Amino acid sequence: MRHYLLDDLNLTQEQLLGWIKRWIDGGLQAMEELPAEHRESGGFCHADAAPANQPDAE
């Protein structure tokens, strides 16, 4: 994707970073909104507790 944006579309480095930021920010915003819209999922993304295999689950 990076080569396409830089080589084919001739984006500058600044434009590339703006493109990356836009899509990462949009994806993270969607991930924050989904649990708020679906409260039945629990306190975490899809549960009431962090998975047991996570270091901070204790």
N, C-alpha and C positions, 0 to 999 in steps of 0.2 A: 504494500500500500504506500509505504514511504517513497519508494522509487517512482511509483506512478505519480504521486503528488509533486515530487520534485522534478522528475525528468519529463514526464508527459504534460503535466499541467503547468510546469515552470513556476511553482510556488517558491517564494523566498523562504529562508529559514524562519523568519518572523511569521510569515503566513502559515507555514507548516505547524509551528508551535501553537498558533491560534486555532488551527483546525483540530489539532490533538486535544487542546484544552476544552474546546467546545464539545467534543464528543465524549470525553471523559467526564466532564461536569454534567452533561445531560444524562449519562448512564448512572452516575452516582445519585443524581437527584431523583431519578426514577426508582432506584433501589431504596431511597429514603421514603418515598411516597407510598410505595406498595404496602408495607406493613401498616401504615397509618390508615390506608383505605380498607384493609382487611384485618381488622382487630382480632378476628377469630383465630388468626395465626399464632397469637400469643405475644409475650413481651419481647421476644427476639424475632428474627425474620420469620421463622416457622416453628416456633416452640416456646415453651414458657421458661426454658433454661438453656444455657449454652451446652453444646455437646460435651460429654464426659471426656472425650479425648483432646479437648482444648486445654492448653496450659493454664488459662485464667478461669477455668470452670470451677475451681475449688472455692 
